[in-house]
């Protein structure tokens, strides 16, 4: 016979992986796939207790930042601060280098972006960044994944698996009984 706990765990895992697939597609359509690290950070974990299964989906912290965006007053940039280094400017510079700019142009683009985000009060994402999105969105990817229709679709997967398991077990049981 099929072990019910293993069966449910496997299909619950498949259900969560279905939702992760939706997340990856939404991130791609929003234009958040430059290095692929965010999609690779998505992972599922299932724990079982006596009376429940708990499924968790993990993602890198910056995935949450991309989901929510950042208000202008929270952008860590101050024009003319005189600071010798800035982790924010370094990260933006690296981003633009990954997009193909040489260091000097990337650094200029980093300062221009920080200026747009903070001084011009656009925050993140900037209006111009929407050109990287094929679906017109740059935030809200988590909400898209957890939309009722996606959850219902994933639950259908689990229900179908349970139905199939029950049908197989019933057929096997009837087959054994008729063989006697």
N, C-alpha and C positions, 0 to 999 in steps of 0.2 A: 504494500500500500504506500501511497504518497504521504510523506510527513506534512501535515497541514501547516505547521509553523514555518517550515522551510519554504513551502509553496507560497504562503501569504507574504513572507518576507521577500522572496524573489520578485513577486508581482508588485508589491508595494515599492520595492526598489525600482522596478521598471516604470512604474507610475511617476516616481520622482524624477527619473531620468528623462521621461517624456517632457516634464516641466522644464528641466535643465535645457533640453533641446530648444524649447520655445524661447528661453532666456538667451541662449546663444544666437538664435536667429534675430531676436529683437536688438541685441547689442550690435550685431553686424549691420542691421538696417539703420540703426542710429549712428553708425560710423565710429563705433568704439572698439575697433579691432586692429589697431596699428601693430601691436606686437603679439597679440594672441594670449598674453598672460592672464587677462581677466577671464576669458572663456575657460582657460585651463585651470583657473583657481576654483571654478564651480565644482563642488563635490557633494555627494549625498552621504548621509549616515543614518542608519536605522538602529534603534534600540528596542528591545522587547522586554516587557515586564509581564507579570502574571496575567494582567487583564488588558494590556494595550500595546500597540505599536506606535512608536514616535519616530517620525521622519524629519530630518533636518537637512537643509540645503545651505552650504557654506559658500562664501565668496570673499575675495580680498576686500579689505576696507575701502579701497578707492572705488570699488563698484557701487558702494552705498553713496559715495560723494557724487559719482556720475548720475546715479538715479535721482538724487535730490537737487543737484546743482549747488551753487554757492552764491550767496548774496554778496553784492559788491563790498559791503562793510566788513565782510569776513575774508576777503582776498588779502593774503599776507604780503602786501606791497605798499611802499611809501615812496613816492616820487622824490628824488633828491635827498634820500636819507643819508647818503654817504657811506652806507654799509659796504664793506669790502666784499662780502659774499652774501648770497641769498639762496637758500635751498629751493625756494619757489622759482626764482629766475633760472637756476641751474636745471631744474626739472623741465621747465618750459623750453629751455635751450635744447636739452636732450630730445624732447618731443619733436621740435622742428628739425633737428638733425636726422631723426628717424624718418621724417617726411622728405629728406633729401637735400636739405640746405647745408651749406658749409658752416663752420663754427661761427664765423663773423655774421653772416646773414641770419643764422639761427638765433644768435644772441640779440640781434636787433629785433627780430620777430618776437622774441620772448618779452622784451621790454615793451614793444608796441601792444602785445596782447595784455600784459599786466596793466598797462595804462588804460586800455579799453575796458578791462574788467573792473578796475578800481576807480580810476580818476573819472572816466566817462560813465561810471556807475552801471555797466551792463551786467556785471557779475559773470558767473560761469553757468551755463554756456553763453557765449557771446552770440549776438544776432548773426554774425557772419559764419559761425561754426555750423549752422544748420545746412550749409551747402554740402557737408560731408554725410548728411543723413538722406537715405533713399526713401524714408517713410515720413519725413517732416518732423520727426521728434528727436530730441537730444537728451531728454530726461524721462523718468517714469517707467523705466524698463521693468522694474519689479512689479509695479501695479499691472502692467500688461500681462506678465506671466501669471499673476494670481487672479486674473479676471475670472469671474464666475464661469464663463463658458470654457475656459481652459481647465479649471478645476473639475468641472463636470465631465469634460472629455477624458481627463486622466482617471477619474473615478469609474468611468465606463470601462476603461482598460482593466482595472482591478475587478470589477463585477463580472466582466466577460471571462477573465481567468478563473474566478471562483466558480462560475457556471460550468466552464469546461471541465474543471477538476471534479466537480460533483457528478457531471454526466459520465466521465470516465470511470470514477469509482463505482457508480451505480451499474454501469455496463459490466465492469469486472466482477462485481458482487453477484449480479444476475448470472453471468457466465459460469462462475464457480458453483452457484447453486444448481444450475441445470446440468452441470457435469456430474453431480453426485447422483 
